[in-house]
Amino acid sequence: MHSFAETLRRLWQPRRGLFWLVVALQLLSSCIVLFIQIARPPDALRLVLGLMALTDSLLAWWLMVRLWREAGHPPAPLRGFPPP
């Protein structure tokens, strides 16, 4: 079983674009939920925004799991380029 520090180290990868995409998606879904709570939009708009926030959170979760699984493996070299 992994320690908490090792798990955090596998997720904290600021040099990868995927990490920043996860952060941006989580911030976006948080802002959508905050808007829903503060502005109290009409029910139809609230439903659409809620579905957007849910979809956004699920996408961020999926990307975070992918980031976590790929942390132990070096990225695959691009086709046509020699490995470093």
Secondary structure, DSSP 8 states (H G I E B T S, - for coil): ---HHHHHHHH--TTSHHHHHHHHHHHHHHHHHHHHHHH---HHHHHHHHHHHHHHHHHHHHHHHHHHHHTTS-----TTS---
